[in-house]
Amino acid sequence: MLAANMLDFKNYLTENGIVFCYSGYMTEDILHGIGTALKKKLDLEEVDRKVSKAVFAIFVEQVQNIIRYSAERVPQDHDESMRYGILSVGYAGKNIFVSCGNTVDNANAEKLKTALEKIKSLDRDGLKALWKETLKGETPEGSKGAGVGFIDIARQARGGIEFDFMRLDAENMFFTIKAYI
């Protein structure tokens, strides 16, 4: 049964074009390790340099999003915590995709959905203008960065982005974003 379950999982990944998948608690060390493996994989496949850079940039933004904002976490020393998420990289036709998912609380989910709907509605020039405007503005409340992460993802995702939310319970939703390069 163990082998059958793992084989089913492997087949699911293969059928969905997924060549790399990580599910677990994320840290900066894991970001670095996965990033190194991802770069090597893209080099071995001789992926165009611009595409490879975009894949890597999106990967970093998505993992940092999990590290900073996932609501599913395990407390550690020094008031830091490891946060849980899932990440996958694969192929959809000729496009490479980078996708991640993590738990968010309902209040953040609504803000995130509004922001992503705006980002998704913009063309390249609109994304560039929003990026500049956001950098010049105040750091968004609750943000642990400049607030441009999802804008950067959309700017790098030449094939567009998709996102979705699924209610988990009264307080939380599961959030997923997928960027196509």
C-alpha positions in Angstrom: 0.0 0.0 0.0 2.9 2.4 0.8 4.4 2.0 -2.6 1.0 2.3 -4.4 0.3 5.6 -2.6 3.6 7.1 -3.4 3.4 5.9 -7.0 -0.1 7.5 -7.3 1.4 10.7 -6.0 4.3 10.6 -8.5 1.8 9.9 -11.3 -0.4 12.8 -10.2 2.7 15.1 -10.4 3.7 13.8 -13.8 0.2 14.0 -15.2 0.1 17.7 -14.1 3.4 18.6 -15.6 5.0 19.1 -12.1 8.8 18.6 -12.1 9.4 19.9 -8.7 7.3 19.9 -5.5 7.9 20.8 -1.9 5.3 20.7 0.9 6.3 21.6 4.4 7.6 24.2 6.7 9.6 27.0 4.9 12.7 28.8 6.1 15.3 31.0 4.4 17.7 27.9 4.3 15.0 25.9 2.5 14.5 28.8 0.1 18.2 28.8 -0.7 18.4 25.0 -1.0 15.4 24.7 -3.3 16.6 27.7 -5.3 19.9 26.1 -6.0 18.2 22.8 -7.1 15.7 24.8 -9.3 18.5 26.7 -11.0 20.4 23.5 -11.7 17.2 21.9 -13.2 16.6 24.9 -15.4 20.2 24.9 -16.6 20.1 21.2 -17.4 17.0 21.7 -19.4 18.7 24.6 -21.2 15.8 27.0 -20.5 16.2 30.4 -22.0 18.1 32.7 -19.6 15.4 35.3 -19.4 12.8 32.7 -18.7 15.0 31.1 -16.1 15.5 34.4 -14.4 11.7 35.0 -14.3 11.1 31.5 -13.0 13.6 32.1 -10.2 12.3 35.5 -9.3 8.7 34.3 -9.1 9.8 31.3 -7.0 11.6 33.6 -4.5 8.6 35.9 -4.2 6.2 33.0 -3.7 8.4 31.3 -1.0 9.0 34.6 0.8 5.2 35.1 0.8 4.8 31.7 2.6 7.7 32.4 5.0 6.2 35.8 5.9 2.5 35.4 5.8 1.3 31.7 6.1 -1.2 31.4 8.9 -0.1 27.8 9.5 3.0 28.0 11.6 5.0 26.3 14.4 6.5 28.6 17.0 10.3 28.5 17.4 12.8 30.3 19.7 13.2 34.0 19.5 9.5 34.6 18.6 10.2 33.4 15.0 8.2 30.7 13.4 8.4 28.3 10.5 5.4 28.6 8.2 3.8 25.9 6.2 3.2 26.0 2.5 3.4 24.1 -0.7 5.3 25.0 -3.9 5.4 23.4 -7.3 7.2 24.1 -10.6 6.2 22.5 -13.8 5.2 22.8 -17.4 1.8 23.7 -18.9 2.3 23.2 -22.6 5.3 25.3 -23.5 5.0 27.6 -20.4 6.7 26.9 -17.2 4.6 27.6 -14.1 5.4 28.3 -10.5 2.6 27.8 -8.0 2.3 28.0 -4.2 -0.3 27.6 -1.6 -0.7 28.4 2.1 -3.3 29.1 4.7 -4.4 32.7 5.3 -6.8 34.1 7.8 -10.1 35.4 6.3 -9.4 39.1 6.9 -6.1 38.9 5.0 -7.7 36.7 2.3 -10.2 39.5 1.4 -7.5 42.1 1.2 -5.4 39.7 -0.9 -8.2 38.9 -3.2 -9.0 42.6 -3.9 -5.3 43.4 -4.5 -4.8 40.4 -6.8 -8.0 41.2 -8.8 -6.6 44.7 -9.4 -3.2 43.3 -10.4 -4.6 40.7 -12.7 -6.7 43.3 -14.5 -3.7 45.5 -15.5 -1.6 45.3 -18.6 2.2 45.6 -18.7 2.2 49.4 -18.5 -0.4 49.4 -15.7 1.6 46.9 -13.7 4.7 49.0 -14.1 2.8 52.1 -13.0 1.3 50.3 -10.0 4.8 49.0 -9.1 6.3 52.5 -9.1 3.3 53.9 -7.2 3.5 51.2 -4.6 7.2 51.7 -4.1 6.7 55.4 -3.5 3.9 55.0 -1.1 3.7 53.9 2.5 4.4 50.2 3.3 0.9 48.5 3.5 -0.4 47.8 7.0 0.7 44.3 8.0 3.3 44.0 5.2 6.8 42.8 6.0 8.2 44.2 2.7 7.5 47.0 0.3 4.1 45.5 -0.8 5.3 44.8 -4.4 5.7 41.0 -4.3 2.5 40.1 -6.2 3.0 43.0 -8.6 6.6 41.6 -9.3 5.1 38.1 -9.9 2.6 39.5 -12.4 5.2 41.5 -14.2 7.5 38.4 -14.6 4.6 36.1 -15.5 4.4 36.7 -19.3 1.7 34.0 -19.5 -0.4 35.5 -16.7 -1.4 34.6 -13.2 -4.3 32.6 -11.6 -5.3 32.6 -8.0 -7.9 31.0 -5.9 -9.2 30.7 -2.3 -10.9 27.8 -0.6 -12.6 28.1 2.9 -11.0 25.8 5.4 -13.0 26.8 8.5 -14.6 29.8 10.1 -11.2 31.7 10.4 -9.1 30.5 7.5 -8.8 30.0 3.8 -6.3 28.2 1.6 -4.8 30.5 -0.9 -3.1 29.5 -4.1 -1.4 31.5 -6.8 0.0 30.2 -10.1 2.2 32.2 -12.5 3.0 31.2 -16.0 6.3 32.1 -17.7 
